[in-house]
Amino acid sequence: MLCLLYVYPIGPFPSFLNQSPQNHLESLGSNLWKEDIECLSWLETKEPKSVVYVNFESITVMSPEKLLQYVCNDWGIGIEINTNVKERRWRNRSMKEKAEKDTKPGGSSYTNLDKVINEVFLKQN
């Protein structure tokens, strides 16, 4: 017997928070790590576009010494970052715009979330 599986691409979930007028979804969160928000106070003291964010795209935690070694030796003291900043900034901006479009009413993620609610969760009851 053939079994059909449906795939509903939905996300990014944090973008849905902006679509809710009461922001009642905010309590759900999307981070599995306990957040240290002290860095936000520090960040507020900096000029816009003056802080470089480095993401290693993993959950690996590095010691400050290891991070310093990685940046100085492997990156050549930030040279690699400087050559890619404009491209990454453009790519991130276009991804943000796509996420905003897709999570608004009528967008693909919004429509798929609606389908999951109606076709999966509500049909079970």
C-alpha positions as CSV (number, residue, x, y, z in Angstrom):
1,M,0.0,0.0,0.0
2,L,1.3,3.4,-1.0
3,C,1.6,5.9,1.9
4,L,1.8,9.6,1.1
5,L,3.6,11.9,3.4
6,Y,2.9,15.6,3.2
7,V,5.7,18.2,3.8
8,Y,4.7,21.6,5.0
9,P,7.7,24.0,4.8
10,I,7.2,26.6,7.6
11,G,9.4,29.3,8.9
12,P,11.3,31.0,10.2
13,F,9.1,30.9,13.3
14,P,10.5,34.2,14.9
15,S,9.2,36.1,11.8
16,F,5.6,35.0,12.7
17,L,5.9,37.1,15.9
18,N,5.7,40.3,13.9
19,Q,2.4,39.1,12.3
20,S,0.6,38.7,15.6
21,P,-1.0,42.0,16.8
22,Q,-1.0,40.9,20.4
23,N,2.3,39.1,20.1
24,H,0.9,36.2,22.1
25,L,3.4,33.8,20.4
26,E,6.3,35.6,22.0
27,S,6.3,33.3,25.0
28,L,6.9,30.3,22.8
29,G,10.5,31.3,22.0
30,S,12.8,29.5,19.5
31,N,16.1,29.1,21.4
32,L,17.0,26.0,23.3
33,W,19.9,27.7,25.1
34,K,19.5,29.8,28.2
35,E,20.2,33.3,26.9
36,D,22.6,35.7,28.5
37,I,21.1,39.1,27.7
38,E,23.8,41.2,29.3
39,C,25.4,41.5,25.9
40,L,22.4,43.5,24.7
41,S,23.2,46.3,27.1
42,W,26.8,46.4,25.8
43,L,25.5,46.3,22.2
44,E,23.2,49.3,22.8
45,T,26.3,51.4,23.6
46,K,27.8,50.8,20.2
47,E,27.3,52.7,17.0
48,P,25.0,51.1,14.4
49,K,26.9,48.8,12.0
50,S,30.0,49.0,14.1
51,V,29.9,45.4,15.6
52,V,30.8,42.3,13.6
53,Y,28.8,39.2,14.5
54,V,30.6,35.9,13.9
55,N,28.5,32.7,13.7
56,F,30.3,29.4,13.5
57,E,27.0,27.8,12.4
58,S,27.2,25.3,15.2
59,I,26.6,24.9,18.9
60,T,30.3,24.6,19.6
61,V,31.6,26.7,22.5
62,M,35.1,28.0,22.3
63,S,37.4,29.4,25.0
64,P,38.5,33.0,24.4
65,E,42.0,31.7,23.8
66,K,40.9,29.3,21.1
67,L,38.8,32.0,19.5
68,L,41.7,34.4,19.4
69,Q,43.9,31.7,17.9
70,Y,41.3,31.0,15.3
71,V,40.8,34.6,14.3
72,C,44.4,35.6,14.2
73,N,46.0,32.5,12.6
74,D,43.2,31.1,10.4
75,W,41.5,34.3,9.3
76,G,44.6,36.5,9.1
77,I,43.4,39.0,11.7
78,G,40.0,39.5,10.2
79,I,41.0,40.0,6.5
80,E,38.6,37.2,5.5
81,I,35.7,39.0,7.2
82,N,36.4,42.3,5.5
83,T,36.2,40.8,2.0
84,N,32.8,39.2,2.6
85,V,31.0,41.7,4.7
86,K,29.1,43.5,1.9
87,E,28.1,40.2,0.3
88,R,26.9,38.7,3.6
89,R,25.1,41.9,4.5
90,W,23.3,41.9,1.1
91,R,22.5,38.1,1.5
92,N,21.2,38.6,5.0
93,R,19.0,41.5,4.0
94,S,17.5,39.6,1.1
95,M,16.9,36.6,3.4
96,K,15.2,38.9,5.9
97,E,12.9,40.3,3.2
98,K,12.0,36.8,1.9
99,A,11.2,35.7,5.5
100,E,9.0,38.7,6.1
101,K,7.2,38.1,2.7
102,D,6.7,34.4,3.3
103,T,5.4,34.8,6.9
104,K,2.8,37.5,6.1
105,P,-0.8,36.4,5.3
106,G,-0.8,34.9,1.8
107,G,2.9,34.0,2.0
108,S,4.1,30.5,1.5
109,S,5.0,29.8,5.2
110,Y,1.8,31.5,6.4
111,T,-0.3,29.3,4.1
112,N,1.6,26.1,5.0
113,L,1.2,26.8,8.8
114,D,-2.6,27.3,8.2
115,K,-2.7,24.0,6.3
116,V,-0.9,22.2,9.1
117,I,-3.4,23.6,11.6
118,N,-6.4,22.7,9.5
119,E,-5.4,19.5,7.8
120,V,-3.4,17.9,10.6
121,F,-4.3,19.2,14.1
122,L,-7.9,20.1,13.6
123,K,-8.7,16.9,11.6
124,Q,-7.5,14.8,14.5
125,N,-10.2,16.1,16.8
